[in-house]
């Protein structure tokens, strides 16, 4: 079985990839949590609490929420303005 490498043993490229993926994960999670908090329950498929829990699954959770959890926005007929 291979020994786990230490951080200082990793190449600069590998370290950068790990940091970038970590940042992407945190941004996805923050965006999903923010959207779940501000969006009314009527615009979310399922329960908000369930989507909050799912959002904490790395990468898959927030992406699943944005793809499957949000109901599509209502399309207004042409010429109708809302302010």
N, CA, C and O atoms as a Maestro MAE file, in Angstrom:
{
 s_m_m2io_version
 :::
 2.0.0
}

f_m_ct {
 s_m_title
 :::
 protein
 m_atom[332] {
  # First column is atom index #
  i_m_mmod_type
  r_m_x_coord
  r_m_y_coord
  r_m_z_coord
  i_m_residue_number
  s_m_chain_name
  s_m_pdb_residue_name
  s_m_pdb_atom_name
  i_m_atomic_number
  :::
  1 25 0.846 -1.172 0.000 1 A "UNK " " N  " 7
  2 3 0.000 0.000 0.000 1 A "UNK " " CA " 6
  3 2 0.899 1.245 0.000 1 A "UNK " " C  " 6
  4 15 1.866 1.318 0.759 1 A "UNK " " O  " 8
  5 25 0.574 2.217 -0.851 2 A "UNK " " N  " 7
  6 3 1.385 3.423 -0.965 2 A "UNK " " CA " 6
  7 2 1.162 4.327 0.242 2 A "UNK " " C  " 6
  8 15 0.057 4.438 0.773 2 A "UNK " " O  " 8
  9 25 2.231 4.956 0.647 3 A "UNK " " N  " 7
  10 3 2.174 5.884 1.775 3 A "UNK " " CA " 6
  11 2 1.569 7.209 1.291 3 A "UNK " " C  " 6
  12 15 1.852 7.651 0.178 3 A "UNK " " O  " 8
  13 25 0.741 7.835 2.125 4 A "UNK " " N  " 7
  14 3 0.163 9.125 1.760 4 A "UNK " " CA " 6
  15 2 1.250 10.191 1.746 4 A "UNK " " C  " 6
  16 15 2.003 10.319 2.711 4 A "UNK " " O  " 8
  17 25 1.339 10.962 0.653 5 A "UNK " " N  " 7
  18 3 2.363 12.005 0.601 5 A "UNK " " CA " 6
  19 2 2.019 13.165 1.539 5 A "UNK " " C  " 6
  20 15 0.847 13.449 1.782 5 A "UNK " " O  " 8
  21 25 3.030 13.815 2.051 6 A "UNK " " N  " 7
  22 3 2.834 15.005 2.882 6 A "UNK " " CA " 6
  23 2 2.674 16.208 1.958 6 A "UNK " " C  " 6
  24 15 3.065 16.170 0.791 6 A "UNK " " O  " 8
  25 25 2.096 17.272 2.500 7 A "UNK " " N  " 7
  26 3 1.841 18.474 1.711 7 A "UNK " " CA " 6
  27 2 3.128 18.990 1.075 7 A "UNK " " C  " 6
  28 15 3.142 19.341 -0.105 7 A "UNK " " O  " 8
  29 25 4.198 19.036 1.845 8 A "UNK " " N  " 7
  30 3 5.457 19.579 1.324 8 A "UNK " " CA " 6
  31 2 6.082 18.681 0.254 8 A "UNK " " C  " 6
  32 15 6.958 19.129 -0.486 8 A "UNK " " O  " 8
  33 25 5.648 17.429 0.161 9 A "UNK " " N  " 7
  34 3 6.166 16.525 -0.862 9 A "UNK " " CA " 6
  35 2 5.431 16.664 -2.195 9 A "UNK " " C  " 6
  36 15 5.890 16.139 -3.210 9 A "UNK " " O  " 8
  37 25 4.304 17.360 -2.202 10 A "UNK " " N  " 7
  38 3 3.522 17.523 -3.424 10 A "UNK " " CA " 6
  39 2 4.147 18.579 -4.324 10 A "UNK " " C  " 6
  40 15 4.814 19.499 -3.850 10 A "UNK " " O  " 8
  41 25 3.926 18.436 -5.628 11 A "UNK " " N  " 7
  42 3 4.430 19.434 -6.572 11 A "UNK " " CA " 6
  43 2 3.584 20.702 -6.456 11 A "UNK " " C  " 6
  44 15 2.479 20.680 -5.915 11 A "UNK " " O  " 8
  45 25 4.116 21.791 -6.966 12 A "UNK " " N  " 7
  46 3 3.399 23.067 -6.935 12 A "UNK " " CA " 6
  47 2 2.098 22.941 -7.722 12 A "UNK " " C  " 6
  48 15 1.067 23.468 -7.303 12 A "UNK " " O  " 8
  49 25 2.138 22.251 -8.854 13 A "UNK " " N  " 7
  50 3 0.930 22.050 -9.662 13 A "UNK " " CA " 6
  51 2 -0.152 21.314 -8.876 13 A "UNK " " C  " 6
  52 15 -1.318 21.708 -8.903 13 A "UNK " " O  " 8
  53 25 0.223 20.272 -8.194 14 A "UNK " " N  " 7
  54 3 -0.737 19.494 -7.408 14 A "UNK " " CA " 6
  55 2 -1.311 20.330 -6.274 14 A "UNK " " C  " 6
  56 15 -2.511 20.269 -6.006 14 A "UNK " " O  " 8
  57 25 -0.474 21.103 -5.613 15 A "UNK " " N  " 7
  58 3 -0.956 21.979 -4.539 15 A "UNK " " CA " 6
  59 2 -1.965 22.989 -5.083 15 A "UNK " " C  " 6
  60 15 -3.003 23.231 -4.467 15 A "UNK " " O  " 8
  61 25 -1.653 23.579 -6.243 16 A "UNK " " N  " 7
  62 3 -2.555 24.566 -6.843 16 A "UNK " " CA " 6
  63 2 -3.892 23.927 -7.212 16 A "UNK " " C  " 6
  64 15 -4.946 24.528 -7.000 16 A "UNK " " O  " 8
  65 25 -3.857 22.723 -7.756 17 A "UNK " " N  " 7
  66 3 -5.102 22.027 -8.103 17 A "UNK " " CA " 6
  67 2 -5.958 21.784 -6.863 17 A "UNK " " C  " 6
  68 15 -7.174 21.976 -6.892 17 A "UNK " " O  " 8
  69 25 -5.325 21.366 -5.789 18 A "UNK " " N  " 7
  70 3 -6.057 21.105 -4.544 18 A "UNK " " CA " 6
  71 2 -6.680 22.395 -4.013 18 A "UNK " " C  " 6
  72 15 -7.838 22.401 -3.595 18 A "UNK " " O  " 8
  73 25 -5.915 23.485 -4.028 19 A "UNK " " N  " 7
  74 3 -6.420 24.773 -3.535 19 A "UNK " " CA " 6
  75 2 -7.573 25.261 -4.408 19 A "UNK " " C  " 6
  76 15 -8.592 25.717 -3.890 19 A "UNK " " O  " 8
  77 25 -7.419 25.170 -5.729 20 A "UNK " " N  " 7
  78 3 -8.469 25.627 -6.645 20 A "UNK " " CA " 6
  79 2 -9.743 24.811 -6.452 20 A "UNK " " C  " 6
  80 15 -10.838 25.374 -6.411 20 A "UNK " " O  " 8
  81 25 -9.612 23.503 -6.334 21 A "UNK " " N  " 7
  82 3 -10.792 22.659 -6.129 21 A "UNK " " CA " 6
  83 2 -11.460 22.971 -4.784 21 A "UNK " " C  " 6
  84 15 -12.686 22.927 -4.675 21 A "UNK " " O  " 8
  85 25 -10.670 23.280 -3.780 22 A "UNK " " N  " 7
  86 3 -11.229 23.667 -2.489 22 A "UNK " " CA " 6
  87 2 -12.009 24.966 -2.580 22 A "UNK " " C  " 6
  88 15 -13.089 25.092 -2.004 22 A "UNK " " O  " 8
  89 25 -11.460 25.931 -3.305 23 A "UNK " " N  " 7
  90 3 -12.143 27.213 -3.484 23 A "UNK " " CA " 6
  91 2 -13.443 27.018 -4.258 23 A "UNK " " C  " 6
  92 15 -14.471 27.588 -3.894 23 A "UNK " " O  " 8
  93 25 -13.407 26.218 -5.319 24 A "UNK " " N  " 7
  94 3 -14.614 25.943 -6.100 24 A "UNK " " CA " 6
  95 2 -15.683 25.299 -5.216 24 A "UNK " " C  " 6
  96 15 -16.855 25.668 -5.289 24 A "UNK " " O  " 8
  97 25 -15.284 24.352 -4.394 25 A "UNK " " N  " 7
  98 3 -16.231 23.676 -3.493 25 A "UNK " " CA " 6
  99 2 -16.872 24.674 -2.531 25 A "UNK " " C  " 6
  100 15 -18.087 24.650 -2.334 25 A "UNK " " O  " 8
  101 25 -16.073 25.541 -1.938 26 A "UNK " " N  " 7
  102 3 -16.595 26.519 -0.974 26 A "UNK " " CA " 6
  103 2 -17.530 27.509 -1.668 26 A "UNK " " C  " 6
  104 15 -18.570 27.866 -1.114 26 A "UNK " " O  " 8
  105 25 -17.173 27.955 -2.869 27 A "UNK " " N  " 7
  106 3 -18.022 28.898 -3.608 27 A "UNK " " CA " 6
  107 2 -19.354 28.244 -3.980 27 A "UNK " " C  " 6
  108 15 -20.409 28.858 -3.826 27 A "UNK " " O  " 8
  109 25 -19.310 27.003 -4.468 28 A "UNK " " N  " 7
  110 3 -20.551 26.290 -4.795 28 A "UNK " " CA " 6
  111 2 -21.440 26.138 -3.561 28 A "UNK " " C  " 6
  112 15 -22.644 26.385 -3.624 28 A "UNK " " O  " 8
  113 25 -20.849 25.737 -2.456 29 A "UNK " " N  " 7
  114 3 -21.612 25.559 -1.220 29 A "UNK " " CA " 6
  115 2 -22.220 26.882 -0.764 29 A "UNK " " C  " 6
  116 15 -23.400 26.935 -0.417 29 A "UNK " " O  " 8
  117 25 -21.425 27.947 -0.761 30 A "UNK " " N  " 7
  118 3 -21.922 29.256 -0.325 30 A "UNK " " CA " 6
  119 2 -23.057 29.738 -1.225 30 A "UNK " " C  " 6
  120 15 -24.056 30.265 -0.734 30 A "UNK " " O  " 8
  121 25 -22.912 29.562 -2.531 31 A "UNK " " N  " 7
  122 3 -23.953 29.990 -3.468 31 A "UNK " " CA " 6
  123 2 -25.242 29.201 -3.249 31 A "UNK " " C  " 6
  124 15 -26.332 29.771 -3.262 31 A "UNK " " O  " 8
  125 25 -25.117 27.897 -3.048 32 A "UNK " " N  " 7
  126 3 -26.307 27.068 -2.821 32 A "UNK " " CA " 6
  127 2 -26.994 27.452 -1.511 32 A "UNK " " C  " 6
  128 15 -28.216 27.593 -1.473 32 A "UNK " " O  " 8
  129 25 -26.224 27.620 -0.445 33 A "UNK " " N  " 7
  130 3 -26.813 27.987 0.846 33 A "UNK " " CA " 6
  131 2 -27.487 29.351 0.776 33 A "UNK " " C  " 6
  132 15 -28.570 29.540 1.330 33 A "UNK " " O  " 8
  133 25 -26.853 30.297 0.102 34 A "UNK " " N  " 7
  134 3 -27.429 31.635 -0.048 34 A "UNK " " CA " 6
  135 2 -28.735 31.560 -0.832 34 A "UNK " " C  " 6
  136 15 -29.727 32.185 -0.456 34 A "UNK " " O  " 8
  137 25 -28.733 30.791 -1.926 35 A "UNK " " N  " 7
  138 3 -29.925 30.694 -2.758 35 A "UNK " " CA " 6
  139 2 -31.068 29.994 -2.017 35 A "UNK " " C  " 6
  140 15 -32.219 30.420 -2.109 35 A "UNK " " O  " 8
  141 25 -30.757 28.937 -1.293 36 A "UNK " " N  " 7
  142 3 -31.788 28.222 -0.528 36 A "UNK " " CA " 6
  143 2 -32.386 29.144 0.533 36 A "UNK " " C  " 6
  144 15 -33.595 29.130 0.764 36 A "UNK " " O  " 8
  145 25 -31.546 29.934 1.169 37 A "UNK " " N  " 7
  146 3 -32.016 30.839 2.233 37 A "UNK " " CA " 6
  147 2 -32.933 31.929 1.690 37 A "UNK " " C  " 6
  148 15 -33.947 32.239 2.317 37 A "UNK " " O  " 8
  149 25 -32.608 32.512 0.555 38 A "UNK " " N  " 7
  150 3 -33.379 33.648 0.052 38 A "UNK " " CA " 6
  151 2 -34.577 33.239 -0.807 38 A "UNK " " C  " 6
  152 15 -35.526 34.012 -0.939 38 A "UNK " " O  " 8
  153 25 -34.549 32.058 -1.383 39 A "UNK " " N  " 7
  154 3 -35.615 31.613 -2.287 39 A "UNK " " CA " 6
  155 2 -36.816 31.102 -1.484 39 A "UNK " " C  " 6
  156 15 -36.643 30.329 -0.542 39 A "UNK " " O  " 8
  157 25 -38.035 31.530 -1.851 40 A "UNK " " N  " 7
  158 3 -39.226 31.027 -1.153 40 A "UNK " " CA " 6
  159 2 -39.374 29.516 -1.352 40 A "UNK " " C  " 6
  160 15 -38.961 28.974 -2.378 40 A "UNK " " O  " 8
  161 25 -39.958 28.853 -0.378 41 A "UNK " " N  " 7
  162 3 -40.132 27.396 -0.439 41 A "UNK " " CA " 6
  163 2 -40.967 26.973 -1.640 41 A "UNK " " C  " 6
  164 15 -40.821 25.855 -2.134 41 A "UNK " " O  " 8
  165 25 -41.838 27.856 -2.111 42 A "UNK " " N  " 7
  166 3 -42.678 27.522 -3.267 42 A "UNK " " CA " 6
  167 2 -41.872 27.427 -4.557 42 A "UNK " " C  " 6
  168 15 -42.349 26.863 -5.542 42 A "UNK " " O  " 8
  169 25 -40.664 27.967 -4.564 43 A "UNK " " N  " 7
  170 3 -39.820 27.932 -5.760 43 A "UNK " " CA " 6
  171 2 -38.748 26.852 -5.687 43 A "UNK " " C  " 6
  172 15 -37.839 26.816 -6.516 43 A "UNK " " O  " 8
  173 25 -38.855 25.970 -4.692 44 A "UNK " " N  " 7
  174 3 -37.879 24.893 -4.520 44 A "UNK " " CA " 6
  175 2 -38.613 23.564 -4.562 44 A "UNK " " C  " 6
  176 15 -39.652 23.398 -3.922 44 A "UNK " " O  " 8
  177 25 -38.070 22.620 -5.317 45 A "UNK " " N  " 7
  178 3 -38.643 21.269 -5.348 45 A "UNK " " CA " 6
  179 2 -38.226 20.546 -4.074 45 A "UNK " " C  " 6
  180 15 -37.036 20.459 -3.775 45 A "UNK " " O  " 8
  181 25 -39.181 20.035 -3.331 46 A "UNK " " N  " 7
  182 3 -38.861 19.341 -2.088 46 A "UNK " " CA " 6
  183 2 -38.747 20.317 -0.929 46 A "UNK " " C  " 6
  184 15 -39.131 21.482 -1.032 46 A "UNK " " O  " 8
  185 25 -38.210 19.814 0.178 47 A "UNK " " N  " 7
  186 3 -38.098 20.625 1.390 47 A "UNK " " CA " 6
  187 2 -36.756 21.351 1.427 47 A "UNK " " C  " 6
  188 15 -35.730 20.813 1.010 47 A "UNK " " O  " 8
  189 25 -36.785 22.568 1.929 48 A "UNK " " N  " 7
  190 3 -35.557 23.351 2.054 48 A "UNK " " CA " 6
  191 2 -34.533 22.652 2.944 48 A "UNK " " C  " 6
  192 15 -33.340 22.654 2.643 48 A "UNK " " O  " 8
  193 25 -34.998 22.057 4.035 49 A "UNK " " N  " 7
  194 3 -34.092 21.388 4.972 49 A "UNK " " CA " 6
  195 2 -33.344 20.255 4.274 49 A "UNK " " C  " 6
  196 15 -32.151 20.057 4.501 49 A "UNK " " O  " 8
  197 25 -34.045 19.522 3.434 50 A "UNK " " N  " 7
  198 3 -33.402 18.418 2.707 50 A "UNK " " CA " 6
  199 2 -32.331 18.959 1.765 50 A "UNK " " C  " 6
  200 15 -31.241 18.392 1.683 50 A "UNK " " O  " 8
  201 25 -32.623 20.041 1.057 51 A "UNK " " N  " 7
  202 3 -31.636 20.610 0.138 51 A "UNK " " CA " 6
  203 2 -30.460 21.226 0.896 51 A "UNK " " C  " 6
  204 15 -29.333 21.224 0.401 51 A "UNK " " O  " 8
  205 25 -30.718 21.751 2.087 52 A "UNK " " N  " 7
  206 3 -29.607 22.244 2.909 52 A "UNK " " CA " 6
  207 2 -28.653 21.107 3.243 52 A "UNK " " C  " 6
  208 15 -27.436 21.264 3.145 52 A "UNK " " O  " 8
  209 25 -29.200 19.970 3.634 53 A "UNK " " N  " 7
  210 3 -28.362 18.811 3.970 53 A "UNK " " CA " 6
  211 2 -27.620 18.297 2.741 53 A "UNK " " C  " 6
  212 15 -26.427 18.001 2.814 53 A "UNK " " O  " 8
  213 25 -28.317 18.191 1.619 54 A "UNK " " N  " 7
  214 3 -27.698 17.692 0.383 54 A "UNK " " CA " 6
  215 2 -26.575 18.618 -0.070 54 A "UNK " " C  " 6
  216 15 -25.582 18.156 -0.630 54 A "UNK " " O  " 8
  217 25 -26.721 19.906 0.163 55 A "UNK " " N  " 7
  218 3 -25.717 20.880 -0.285 55 A "UNK " " CA " 6
  219 2 -24.340 20.643 0.317 55 A "UNK " " C  " 6
  220 15 -23.335 21.076 -0.246 55 A "UNK " " O  " 8
  221 25 -24.286 19.961 1.453 56 A "UNK " " N  " 7
  222 3 -22.997 19.727 2.099 56 A "UNK " " CA " 6
  223 2 -22.243 18.521 1.535 56 A "UNK " " C  " 6
  224 15 -21.138 18.222 1.986 56 A "UNK " " O  " 8
  225 25 -22.823 17.830 0.560 57 A "UNK " " N  " 7
  226 3 -22.116 16.733 -0.112 57 A "UNK " " CA " 6
  227 2 -21.178 17.377 -1.136 57 A "UNK " " C  " 6
  228 15 -21.620 18.137 -1.997 57 A "UNK " " O  " 8
  229 25 -19.896 17.070 -1.038 58 A "UNK " " N  " 7
  230 3 -18.892 17.727 -1.885 58 A "UNK " " CA " 6
  231 2 -19.277 17.743 -3.356 58 A "UNK " " C  " 6
  232 15 -19.624 16.712 -3.932 58 A "UNK " " O  " 8
  233 25 -19.213 18.908 -3.947 59 A "UNK " " N  " 7
  234 3 -19.467 19.187 -5.351 59 A "UNK " " CA " 6
  235 2 -20.844 18.722 -5.817 59 A "UNK " " C  " 6
  236 15 -21.590 19.505 -6.405 59 A "UNK " " O  " 8
  237 25 -21.188 17.479 -5.567 60 A "UNK " " N  " 7
  238 3 -22.429 16.900 -6.072 60 A "UNK " " CA " 6
  239 2 -23.650 17.590 -5.471 60 A "UNK " " C  " 6
  240 15 -24.623 17.849 -6.179 60 A "UNK " " O  " 8
  241 25 -23.612 17.887 -4.192 61 A "UNK " " N  " 7
  242 3 -24.762 18.472 -3.510 61 A "UNK " " CA " 6
  243 2 -25.191 19.819 -4.069 61 A "UNK " " C  " 6
  244 15 -26.339 19.969 -4.485 61 A "UNK " " O  " 8
  245 25 -24.293 20.811 -4.090 62 A "UNK " " N  " 7
  246 3 -24.693 22.105 -4.634 62 A "UNK " " CA " 6
  247 2 -25.098 22.040 -6.105 62 A "UNK " " C  " 6
  248 15 -26.042 22.710 -6.523 62 A "UNK " " O  " 8
  249 25 -24.386 21.235 -6.885 63 A "UNK " " N  " 7
  250 3 -24.732 21.110 -8.306 63 A "UNK " " CA " 6
  251 2 -26.110 20.470 -8.448 63 A "UNK " " C  " 6
  252 15 -26.913 20.908 -9.272 63 A "UNK " " O  " 8
  253 25 -26.391 19.436 -7.653 64 A "UNK " " N  " 7
  254 3 -27.710 18.790 -7.692 64 A "UNK " " CA " 6
  255 2 -28.804 19.787 -7.328 64 A "UNK " " C  " 6
  256 15 -29.872 19.785 -7.940 64 A "UNK " " O  " 8
  257 25 -28.548 20.638 -6.340 65 A "UNK " " N  " 7
  258 3 -29.552 21.637 -5.965 65 A "UNK " " CA " 6
  259 2 -29.829 22.578 -7.130 65 A "UNK " " C  " 6
  260 15 -30.989 22.831 -7.457 65 A "UNK " " O  " 8
  261 25 -28.776 23.100 -7.762 66 A "UNK " " N  " 7
  262 3 -28.980 24.051 -8.856 66 A "UNK " " CA " 6
  263 2 -29.641 23.399 -10.069 66 A "UNK " " C  " 6
  264 15 -30.382 24.064 -10.793 66 A "UNK " " O  " 8
  265 25 -29.387 22.122 -10.301 67 A "UNK " " N  " 7
  266 3 -29.967 21.438 -11.462 67 A "UNK " " CA " 6
  267 2 -31.378 20.924 -11.163 67 A "UNK " " C  " 6
  268 15 -32.287 21.107 -11.973 67 A "UNK " " O  " 8
  269 25 -31.566 20.283 -10.006 68 A "UNK " " N  " 7
  270 3 -32.828 19.612 -9.716 68 A "UNK " " CA " 6
  271 2 -33.680 20.292 -8.645 68 A "UNK " " C  " 6
  272 15 -34.894 20.092 -8.626 68 A "UNK " " O  " 8
  273 25 -33.099 21.072 -7.773 69 A "UNK " " N  " 7
  274 3 -33.824 21.609 -6.628 69 A "UNK " " CA " 6
  275 2 -34.628 22.858 -6.896 69 A "UNK " " C  " 6
  276 15 -35.641 23.099 -6.241 69 A "UNK " " O  " 8
  277 25 -34.191 23.651 -7.846 70 A "UNK " " N  " 7
  278 3 -34.894 24.905 -8.114 70 A "UNK " " CA " 6
  279 2 -35.934 24.704 -9.204 70 A "UNK " " C  " 6
  280 15 -35.683 24.041 -10.210 70 A "UNK " " O  " 8
  281 25 -37.092 25.281 -8.987 71 A "UNK " " N  " 7
  282 3 -38.116 25.245 -10.029 71 A "UNK " " CA " 6
  283 2 -37.742 26.279 -11.084 71 A "UNK " " C  " 6
  284 15 -37.161 27.314 -10.756 71 A "UNK " " O  " 8
  285 25 -38.070 26.010 -12.348 72 A "UNK " " N  " 7
  286 3 -37.739 26.979 -13.393 72 A "UNK " " CA " 6
  287 2 -38.474 28.301 -13.173 72 A "UNK " " C  " 6
  288 15 -39.598 28.325 -12.672 72 A "UNK " " O  " 8
  289 25 -37.829 29.381 -13.550 73 A "UNK " " N  " 7
  290 3 -38.435 30.704 -13.409 73 A "UNK " " CA " 6
  291 2 -39.615 30.814 -14.372 73 A "UNK " " C  " 6
  292 15 -39.589 30.274 -15.478 73 A "UNK " " O  " 8
  293 25 -40.634 31.518 -13.929 74 A "UNK " " N  " 7
  294 3 -41.801 31.730 -14.783 74 A "UNK " " CA " 6
  295 2 -41.413 32.658 -15.926 74 A "UNK " " C  " 6
  296 15 -40.736 33.665 -15.718 74 A "UNK " " O  " 8
  297 25 -41.839 32.316 -17.112 75 A "UNK " " N  " 7
  298 3 -41.548 33.132 -18.286 75 A "UNK " " CA " 6
  299 2 -42.739 34.047 -18.517 75 A "UNK " " C  " 6
  300 15 -43.874 33.589 -18.648 75 A "UNK " " O  " 8
  301 25 -42.469 35.342 -18.565 76 A "UNK " " N  " 7
  302 3 -43.530 36.313 -18.790 76 A "UNK " " CA " 6
  303 2 -43.784 36.456 -20.287 76 A "UNK " " C  " 6
  304 15 -42.855 36.338 -21.086 76 A "UNK " " O  " 8
  305 25 -45.038 36.710 -20.675 77 A "UNK " " N  " 7
  306 3 -45.322 36.939 -22.090 77 A "UNK " " CA " 6
  307 2 -44.567 38.169 -22.587 77 A "UNK " " C  " 6
  308 15 -44.248 39.071 -21.813 77 A "UNK " " O  " 8
  309 25 -44.290 38.192 -23.874 78 A "UNK " " N  " 7
  310 3 -43.542 39.310 -24.449 78 A "UNK " " CA " 6
  311 2 -44.318 40.606 -24.247 78 A "UNK " " C  " 6
  312 15 -45.536 40.645 -24.424 78 A "UNK " " O  " 8
  313 25 -43.616 41.647 -23.882 79 A "UNK " " N  " 7
  314 3 -44.232 42.945 -23.677 79 A "UNK " " CA " 6
  315 2 -44.680 43.199 -22.244 79 A "UNK " " C  " 6
  316 15 -45.114 44.307 -21.928 79 A "UNK " " O  " 8
  317 25 -44.586 42.217 -21.380 80 A "UNK " " N  " 7
  318 3 -44.977 42.392 -19.979 80 A "UNK " " CA " 6
  319 2 -43.736 42.754 -19.177 80 A "UNK " " C  " 6
  320 15 -42.731 42.044 -19.222 80 A "UNK " " O  " 8
  321 25 -43.809 43.851 -18.448 81 A "UNK " " N  " 7
  322 3 -42.669 44.321 -17.649 81 A "UNK " " CA " 6
  323 2 -43.024 44.260 -16.178 81 A "UNK " " C  " 6
  324 15 -44.157 44.545 -15.790 81 A "UNK " " O  " 8
  325 25 -42.064 43.894 -15.372 82 A "UNK " " N  " 7
  326 3 -42.260 43.947 -13.921 82 A "UNK " " CA " 6
  327 2 -41.186 44.837 -13.330 82 A "UNK " " C  " 6
  328 15 -40.026 44.789 -13.739 82 A "UNK " " O  " 8
  329 25 -41.577 45.637 -12.377 83 A "UNK " " N  " 7
  330 3 -40.598 46.521 -11.731 83 A "UNK " " CA " 6
  331 2 -40.765 46.479 -10.253 83 A "UNK " " C  " 6
  332 15 -40.034 47.156 -9.529 83 A "UNK " " O  " 8
  :::
 }
 m_bond[331] {
  # First column is bond index #
  i_m_from
  i_m_to
  i_m_order
  :::
  1 1 2 1
  2 2 3 1
  3 3 4 2
  4 3 5 1
  5 5 6 1
  6 6 7 1
  7 7 8 2
  8 7 9 1
  9 9 10 1
  10 10 11 1
  11 11 12 2
  12 11 13 1
  13 13 14 1
  14 14 15 1
  15 15 16 2
  16 15 17 1
  17 17 18 1
  18 18 19 1
  19 19 20 2
  20 19 21 1
  21 21 22 1
  22 22 23 1
  23 23 24 2
  24 23 25 1
  25 25 26 1
  26 26 27 1
  27 27 28 2
  28 27 29 1
  29 29 30 1
  30 30 31 1
  31 31 32 2
  32 31 33 1
  33 33 34 1
  34 34 35 1
  35 35 36 2
  36 35 37 1
  37 37 38 1
  38 38 39 1
  39 39 40 2
  40 39 41 1
  41 41 42 1
  42 42 43 1
  43 43 44 2
  44 43 45 1
  45 45 46 1
  46 46 47 1
  47 47 48 2
  48 47 49 1
  49 49 50 1
  50 50 51 1
  51 51 52 2
  52 51 53 1
  53 53 54 1
  54 54 55 1
  55 55 56 2
  56 55 57 1
  57 57 58 1
  58 58 59 1
  59 59 60 2
  60 59 61 1
  61 61 62 1
  62 62 63 1
  63 63 64 2
  64 63 65 1
  65 65 66 1
  66 66 67 1
  67 67 68 2
  68 67 69 1
  69 69 70 1
  70 70 71 1
  71 71 72 2
  72 71 73 1
  73 73 74 1
  74 74 75 1
  75 75 76 2
  76 75 77 1
  77 77 78 1
  78 78 79 1
  79 79 80 2
  80 79 81 1
  81 81 82 1
  82 82 83 1
  83 83 84 2
  84 83 85 1
  85 85 86 1
  86 86 87 1
  87 87 88 2
  88 87 89 1
  89 89 90 1
  90 90 91 1
  91 91 92 2
  92 91 93 1
  93 93 94 1
  94 94 95 1
  95 95 96 2
  96 95 97 1
  97 97 98 1
  98 98 99 1
  99 99 100 2
  100 99 101 1
  101 101 102 1
  102 102 103 1
  103 103 104 2
  104 103 105 1
  105 105 106 1
  106 106 107 1
  107 107 108 2
  108 107 109 1
  109 109 110 1
  110 110 111 1
  111 111 112 2
  112 111 113 1
  113 113 114 1
  114 114 115 1
  115 115 116 2
  116 115 117 1
  117 117 118 1
  118 118 119 1
  119 119 120 2
  120 119 121 1
  121 121 122 1
  122 122 123 1
  123 123 124 2
  124 123 125 1
  125 125 126 1
  126 126 127 1
  127 127 128 2
  128 127 129 1
  129 129 130 1
  130 130 131 1
  131 131 132 2
  132 131 133 1
  133 133 134 1
  134 134 135 1
  135 135 136 2
  136 135 137 1
  137 137 138 1
  138 138 139 1
  139 139 140 2
  140 139 141 1
  141 141 142 1
  142 142 143 1
  143 143 144 2
  144 143 145 1
  145 145 146 1
  146 146 147 1
  147 147 148 2
  148 147 149 1
  149 149 150 1
  150 150 151 1
  151 151 152 2
  152 151 153 1
  153 153 154 1
  154 154 155 1
  155 155 156 2
  156 155 157 1
  157 157 158 1
  158 158 159 1
  159 159 160 2
  160 159 161 1
  161 161 162 1
  162 162 163 1
  163 163 164 2
  164 163 165 1
  165 165 166 1
  166 166 167 1
  167 167 168 2
  168 167 169 1
  169 169 170 1
  170 170 171 1
  171 171 172 2
  172 171 173 1
  173 173 174 1
  174 174 175 1
  175 175 176 2
  176 175 177 1
  177 177 178 1
  178 178 179 1
  179 179 180 2
  180 179 181 1
  181 181 182 1
  182 182 183 1
  183 183 184 2
  184 183 185 1
  185 185 186 1
  186 186 187 1
  187 187 188 2
  188 187 189 1
  189 189 190 1
  190 190 191 1
  191 191 192 2
  192 191 193 1
  193 193 194 1
  194 194 195 1
  195 195 196 2
  196 195 197 1
  197 197 198 1
  198 198 199 1
  199 199 200 2
  200 199 201 1
  201 201 202 1
  202 202 203 1
  203 203 204 2
  204 203 205 1
  205 205 206 1
  206 206 207 1
  207 207 208 2
  208 207 209 1
  209 209 210 1
  210 210 211 1
  211 211 212 2
  212 211 213 1
  213 213 214 1
  214 214 215 1
  215 215 216 2
  216 215 217 1
  217 217 218 1
  218 218 219 1
  219 219 220 2
  220 219 221 1
  221 221 222 1
  222 222 223 1
  223 223 224 2
  224 223 225 1
  225 225 226 1
  226 226 227 1
  227 227 228 2
  228 227 229 1
  229 229 230 1
  230 230 231 1
  231 231 232 2
  232 231 233 1
  233 233 234 1
  234 234 235 1
  235 235 236 2
  236 235 237 1
  237 237 238 1
  238 238 239 1
  239 239 240 2
  240 239 241 1
  241 241 242 1
  242 242 243 1
  243 243 244 2
  244 243 245 1
  245 245 246 1
  246 246 247 1
  247 247 248 2
  248 247 249 1
  249 249 250 1
  250 250 251 1
  251 251 252 2
  252 251 253 1
  253 253 254 1
  254 254 255 1
  255 255 256 2
  256 255 257 1
  257 257 258 1
  258 258 259 1
  259 259 260 2
  260 259 261 1
  261 261 262 1
  262 262 263 1
  263 263 264 2
  264 263 265 1
  265 265 266 1
  266 266 267 1
  267 267 268 2
  268 267 269 1
  269 269 270 1
  270 270 271 1
  271 271 272 2
  272 271 273 1
  273 273 274 1
  274 274 275 1
  275 275 276 2
  276 275 277 1
  277 277 278 1
  278 278 279 1
  279 279 280 2
  280 279 281 1
  281 281 282 1
  282 282 283 1
  283 283 284 2
  284 283 285 1
  285 285 286 1
  286 286 287 1
  287 287 288 2
  288 287 289 1
  289 289 290 1
  290 290 291 1
  291 291 292 2
  292 291 293 1
  293 293 294 1
  294 294 295 1
  295 295 296 2
  296 295 297 1
  297 297 298 1
  298 298 299 1
  299 299 300 2
  300 299 301 1
  301 301 302 1
  302 302 303 1
  303 303 304 2
  304 303 305 1
  305 305 306 1
  306 306 307 1
  307 307 308 2
  308 307 309 1
  309 309 310 1
  310 310 311 1
  311 311 312 2
  312 311 313 1
  313 313 314 1
  314 314 315 1
  315 315 316 2
  316 315 317 1
  317 317 318 1
  318 318 319 1
  319 319 320 2
  320 319 321 1
  321 321 322 1
  322 322 323 1
  323 323 324 2
  324 323 325 1
  325 325 326 1
  326 326 327 1
  327 327 328 2
  328 327 329 1
  329 329 330 1
  330 330 331 1
  331 331 332 2
  :::
 }
}
